[in-house]
Amino acid sequence: MFFIAVVVITIATVKQFRLDAYVMDTLMPDLVLHDRRPSAFLVYLHLWYRSAGRTAPLRASHQDIVSATGLSKSAVQGAVRTLVRRRLLRATRDGVTAVPQYTVLRPWRK
């Protein structure tokens, strides 16, 4: 007996998001080369993607960011500190053990 298997390949919808040219032209070299914090750039891109470019805060635990980026927890914590210090990210918490809310800032846009 001879069987023929038919494989159906479904192309999933590709999600896209817009990124300001400033992020690639200026911010990436500044964070990666000057500050030597490629993890900060990766976390910034991840949070920008999750926020879909909006300025509304989003909740994300460090573990969520770790899982999405492949960075270590300490690298994510350091990246968040760098981004907050550089005023590229606002981080707030409702309480000490609450999941942080992040607002991705774009100071070059006024």
N, C-alpha and C positions, 0 to 999 in steps of 0.2 A: 504494500500500500504506500502511496506517495502523497505527502501533505505539503501544501504551500502555505507558508505563513505570510500574512499581509500585515505590514507594519504601518500604522498611521502616525504620522508626525504632526503634532499640533504646534504651531508657532504661538507662543504666549504673547500677550500684549506687552510691549516694551514700554516701561515707565521712563519718562524723560523729565528732566528739570533744567531750569536755566541757571546759569552761573555767570556772574559779572566778570568781565574780562580782567578787571582789577585783581580778582582773586588769583588768577593764574599768572598774570604779568608782574604783579607787585607783591602780593601777600605770600605766595608760595616761596619765592626766593628769600623774602624777609624772614619767614618762620623757619624754613628748612636750612638755608645757607647761613644767614646772619645769626639767628638765635640758636641754630642747631637743634631745633625742635620739630622734626618731621611728624612726630606723634601729634603735636598741636595742630598742624595743618590737616592731618587725617581726621582728627576729632572734629575740627571745624567743618570740613566737608561733609562728614557724616551727619552732624547736627543740622547743617544747612539743608541737606537732602531730606532729612526727617521732617523739618519744618516747612518744606516745600517753598522756601523763599519768603514765607510770611514772618511777620514780626511777633506773632502770638507765641507765648511761652509753650514749651513742650516738656513733658515729664520723661526723664530717662535716668535710670539708675546707672551707676558705674558699670555694673555687670552687663546691662543692656549694651552699653557702648563697647565694652570688652568683647562681647560676643559678636557684635557687628563689624568691628574693625580688626580683630585678631591681636590687639595690643594687650599688654599686661595691665592689671589693675593699677599698679603704681605709675605706669606710663600714662594711663588715662587721667589719673588724679593730677599728675604734673602738667599734662596738657591743659586740663581745665583751669588750673591755677595760672598758667601762662596766658591763656585766652582771656581770662577775667582781668588779669593785670594789664594786658594790652588793650582792654576795652573792646574786645571783639565778641565777648560773650558775657551775658548777665546770668548769674546763678543765684537762685533764691530757694529757701526751704521753708515749709510750714512749721517744721519742728526739727529737733536734733536727729531723729531717726527717719524723717520723711524723705521720700524720693525727691531729688532736686528738680526744679523747673529751670529750664534754660531758655534764654532768649538770644537768638543769633543776631548780633549787631553788625551793621554795615556803616561804620563812621565815614566812609568816603562818599556816601550818598547823603545829600541834604535836601 
